Amino acid sequence: MKKQSIIALFSLLCLSVGLPVHAQLQDQRHNLAIGVNGGVNLSSVSFDPSIKQKTFLTPSFGLTVRYISERYFKMFCGIQGEINFSQRGWKENIDDGTEDTYQRTMNYVEVPLMAHLAFGKDKGHGARFVLNLGPQFGFLLSENEKKSEAFHPNERPNGVIWQYGKMAEVKFDYGIVGGIGVETRTGIGNFLIEARYYFGLSDFYHSTKKDPFSRSAHSYIAGRLTYLFDLKK
């Protein structure tokens, strides 16, 4: 599974870099834009054995760089990279009759590198439909757990309690990220509203046969607002 995940990630990386190059059959462009982004993540963790979870909203913000190299028929092709601070983690849905609460917040630096495709108005003000897809890499900076003052882990009916007090064992994270949105081009810059989904391919706990979890991977649905201004059109 790990080998297949790495192959899939490498293929997406090649797609992200190679698609704009392959598109050099049509109208060449040199549009470079930089800006900032911010939003929220609807975070969760895929555990095996499973852990019931609630909605967990966490913030994300960072810097964005985008280069559009070609217009291929009616499609604009380019590449988009970001450096983001992103909070992830999980919030448990504890229904064992106690009033226990538990959540884990994990702070990451994320670097998505995505193929950027857009459809819509070519020049001037107007809107474009946007698709971003590619690999994402992350590194865990810090984490903290928050639980109720009275805490009764031995009351859990499924017996899954190994996560309590157990900090992440693997700091490097990687996965696949994709997003769709609408970009509005104005005289003061470009505004992009986007919905994203991240699917983690790596585990932050060790997952050998002797370890309690065989999977511990991040995923999140995100809402993003990005502001870009053109350095070169």
Buried (B, 14 or more C-beta within 10 A) or exposed (E): EEEEBEEBBEEBBEBBBEBBEEBEEEEEBEBBBBBBBBBBBBBBBBBBEEBEBEEBEBEBBBEBBBBBBBBBEEBBBBBBBBEBBBBBBBBBEBEEEBEBBBBBBBBBBBBBBBBBBBEBEEEEEEEBEBBBBBBBBBEBEEBEBEBEEEBEBEEBEEEBBBBBEBBBEEEEBBBBBBBBBBBBBEEEEBBBBBEBBBBBBBBBBEBEEEEBBBBBBBBBEBBBBBBBEBEEE
